Amino acid sequence: MAADQPDDDAFAPLPDNGPMPSLRPGYLDPEMTTDERRQQPAAPAAGGGAAGSANDGAELQTILSDPVRRADLPAGMRNNNPTNLKYVGQQRPGIIGPSENTDQGDPQVVYATPEAGMEHNFWQVMRKYRKGMLTPNQIIAGKGGWTPDSFTAAANIARSMGIGPDDDIRLTDPVMAKKFLRALITQEQGTSGDLYPDSMIEAAIAAQPKAAAHAVRSLPANVPIPTPRPDLDPRGAKDDRRGQNGPPADFGKSAALVRALLARQQNGLW
């Protein structure tokens, strides 16, 4: 073999065509599963995430209306399900039914629109929070959490929010709720989740019932609270009641009147 001829292990240098283009939004890596994406570091969500204020949702609608481009989206986004909520028979306006694809062996919820999916997804998040799942480790990796036992995912979301995995995520604060939902979307959908605009997340948060996490009903202001008579306190034994303050003065006058009437009857005065 001549010295100037490359052998089977030698290759001619590739032409320099400039830097490799970055992946377009909505690209789904066919070699990465949903579970693998959950183990990847989540993108920082400070200030609402990577989706900037210029994102009005138009590109997402364009992709969803194009069958070819829609097919490149992660399954959850094709189902209008931003956080990959599983289908367990939910009945609610905006829910179409179960998906054909499965996530860890279970179908996902399919929603009629991205807005319906975002609102119901966050409603489910708040439902867990009000049950006492207050931290990333609890609401993500805990029993009954979003992805049970996935403490890596919980740590990623906490890091994106700028808190610790055992800190209260404070979902009753709209700013913290937005950070959490953006981080959860990124965790579940990768960078494709940036297609969801901040305005859609904010609307889903604003649409939730305003009930407090641990609401306690209070009496109306015009309802008086009765004061128990000291001599009839049911919590004390008879001996205890004997040691309490005497009955009201009016009660003593009534007893004296009864005694006087009995005396008159005994003396034959009536």
C-alpha positions in Angstrom: 0.0 0.0 0.0 1.4 3.4 -1.0 2.4 5.7 1.8 0.1 8.5 0.7 -3.0 6.3 0.5 -5.2 6.1 3.7 -5.9 2.6 5.0 -9.3 1.4 6.3 -8.7 3.1 9.7 -7.9 6.6 8.3 -10.5 9.2 7.3 -10.2 12.5 5.4 -10.9 15.5 7.6 -14.5 16.9 7.5 -15.1 20.3 5.9 -15.5 23.2 8.4 -19.2 24.3 8.0 -19.3 26.4 11.1 -20.7 25.6 14.6 -23.3 22.8 14.9 -26.9 24.3 15.2 -28.7 24.0 18.5 -31.8 21.8 18.7 -35.0 23.7 17.9 -37.6 24.0 20.7 -39.9 21.0 20.8 -37.2 18.5 19.7 -37.5 15.1 21.4 -34.3 13.1 21.8 -35.4 9.6 20.6 -32.7 8.0 22.7 -33.9 9.5 26.0 -36.8 8.2 28.0 -39.0 10.2 30.3 -37.4 8.5 33.3 -34.0 9.5 32.0 -35.1 13.2 31.6 -36.2 13.1 35.2 -32.7 12.3 36.3 -31.2 15.2 34.3 -30.4 18.5 36.1 -33.3 20.8 35.6 -32.8 24.2 34.0 -32.8 27.2 36.4 -36.3 28.6 36.8 -35.4 31.9 38.4 -37.7 34.6 37.1 -40.1 32.1 35.7 -37.9 29.8 33.8 -36.3 29.8 30.4 -39.4 30.8 28.6 -39.0 34.5 28.4 -41.7 37.2 28.4 -41.6 37.3 24.6 -43.2 33.8 24.5 -46.9 34.2 24.0 -47.7 30.6 23.2 -48.0 31.1 19.5 -45.1 28.7 18.6 -46.6 26.0 20.8 -49.9 26.3 19.0 -48.2 26.2 15.7 -46.3 23.0 16.5 -49.4 21.3 18.0 -51.4 22.1 14.8 -48.7 20.6 12.6 -48.8 16.8 12.7 -45.1 16.4 11.6 -43.8 18.8 14.2 -46.2 17.7 16.9 -44.8 14.1 16.6 -41.4 15.5 17.7 -42.8 16.7 21.1 -42.6 14.6 24.2 -45.7 12.4 24.8 -47.0 14.6 27.6 -47.0 17.7 25.5 -48.8 15.9 22.7 -51.4 15.0 25.3 -51.6 18.6 26.5 -50.4 17.3 29.8 -47.5 19.5 30.9 -46.5 17.5 34.0 -47.3 13.9 32.7 -50.2 13.4 35.1 -51.4 9.7 34.9 -54.9 8.8 34.0 -56.9 7.1 36.8 -60.4 7.7 35.6 -60.5 11.5 36.3 -63.7 13.2 35.2 -63.4 17.0 34.7 -64.2 19.5 32.0 -61.3 19.6 29.5 -60.3 15.9 30.0 -60.7 13.7 26.9 -59.6 10.4 28.5 -56.6 8.1 28.7 -53.6 8.3 26.3 -52.6 5.6 23.9 -49.0 5.9 25.1 -48.0 4.8 28.6 -45.7 6.4 31.2 -44.1 3.8 33.5 -46.8 1.3 32.3 -49.8 3.7 32.9 -51.7 5.9 30.4 -51.6 9.7 30.8 -54.5 12.1 30.9 -55.3 13.6 27.5 -56.6 17.2 27.7 -58.5 19.1 25.0 -56.1 22.1 25.2 -52.8 23.0 26.8 -54.6 25.5 29.1 -57.0 22.8 30.4 -54.0 20.5 31.1 -52.0 23.2 32.9 -55.0 24.2 35.1 -55.8 20.7 36.1 -52.2 19.7 36.6 -51.7 22.6 39.1 -55.0 21.8 40.8 -53.6 18.3 41.4 -50.4 19.8 42.8 -52.3 22.0 45.2 -54.4 19.0 46.2 -51.3 17.2 47.3 -49.9 20.3 49.0 -53.1 20.8 51.1 -52.8 17.2 52.2 -49.5 18.1 53.9 -47.0 17.3 51.2 -45.1 20.5 51.7 -41.6 20.0 50.5 -40.0 18.8 47.2 -39.0 15.5 48.8 -42.6 15.0 49.9 -44.6 16.2 46.9 -42.2 14.7 44.3 -40.5 11.7 45.8 -42.7 10.8 48.8 -45.3 8.1 48.9 -48.2 9.3 46.7 -45.9 12.0 45.2 -45.5 12.9 41.6 -42.6 10.4 41.0 -42.3 8.3 44.1 -38.8 7.5 45.3 -37.3 9.9 42.7 -35.2 12.0 45.1 -33.0 13.1 42.2 -36.0 14.7 40.5 -37.0 16.3 43.8 -33.5 17.7 44.3 -33.5 19.1 40.8 -36.8 20.9 41.3 -35.6 22.3 44.7 -32.4 23.6 43.1 -34.4 25.3 40.3 -36.5 27.0 42.8 -33.6 28.1 44.9 -34.6 26.1 48.0 -33.6 22.9 49.8 -35.4 19.6 49.1 -36.9 19.6 52.6 -38.0 23.3 52.6 -41.6 24.3 52.3 -42.4 25.1 48.7 -45.0 27.7 49.8 -47.5 27.1 46.9 -49.9 29.6 48.4 -47.4 32.3 47.2 -48.0 32.8 43.4 -44.4 33.6 42.8 -43.2 30.3 44.4 -46.1 28.4 42.8 -44.9 29.6 39.4 -41.3 28.6 40.1 -42.4 25.1 41.2 -44.7 24.5 38.2 -42.1 25.7 35.7 -39.4 23.5 37.3 -41.8 20.5 37.3 -42.6 21.0 33.6 -38.9 21.2 32.8 -38.3 18.1 34.8 -41.0 16.2 32.9 -40.6 17.6 29.4 -37.0 18.8 29.2 -36.3 22.0 27.2 -39.5 21.4 25.1 -41.4 22.6 28.2 -40.1 26.1 27.5 -42.8 26.4 24.8 -45.4 26.8 27.6 -45.6 30.6 28.1 -45.4 32.2 31.6 -48.9 33.6 31.0 -50.4 30.1 30.8 -48.7 29.1 34.0 -49.9 32.3 35.8 -53.5 31.8 34.6 -53.5 28.3 35.9 -52.3 29.4 39.3 -54.9 32.3 39.4 -57.7 29.9 38.5 -57.3 27.8 41.6 -59.8 28.2 44.6 -58.6 30.7 47.1 -59.1 28.4 50.1 -56.1 28.4 52.5 -54.1 25.2 53.0 -55.4 24.7 56.5 -58.6 26.8 56.6 -60.6 27.0 59.8 -64.2 28.1 59.7 -65.0 31.1 61.9 -68.3 32.1 63.5 -70.1 35.1 62.0 -69.3 38.4 63.8 -72.9 38.9 65.0 -73.2 35.6 66.8 -72.6 36.0 70.6 -70.5 33.4 72.4 -72.4 32.3 75.5 -70.7 32.3 78.9 -71.3 29.2 81.0 -72.6 29.5 84.5 -69.8 28.7 87.0 -72.1 26.6 89.1 -73.1 24.3 86.2 -69.7 23.6 84.6 -70.1 20.1 83.3 -66.4 19.5 83.3 -66.1 19.4 87.0 -67.2 16.8 89.6 -69.8 17.8 92.2 -67.0 18.4 94.8 -65.2 20.6 92.2 -68.3 22.6 91.6 -68.8 23.1 95.3 -65.4 24.8 95.4 -66.2 27.2 92.6 -67.7 30.7 92.9 -71.2 30.8 94.1 -74.2 31.2 91.8 -75.2 34.6 90.5 -77.0 37.0 93.0 -80.3 36.6 91.1 -80.2 32.9 91.6 -79.9 33.4 95.4 -82.9 35.8 95.5 -85.0 33.2 93.7 -84.1 30.5 96.2 -85.0 32.8 99.2 -88.4 33.4 97.6 -89.1 29.7 97.3 -88.1 29.1 101.0 -90.4 31.9 102.1 -93.4 30.5 100.2 -92.8 27.0 101.7 -92.7 28.5 105.2 -96.0 30.3 104.6 -97.6 27.1 103.4 -96.4 25.1 106.5 -97.7 27.8 108.8 -101.1 27.7 107.2 -100.9 31.2 106.0 -102.3 30.2 102.6 
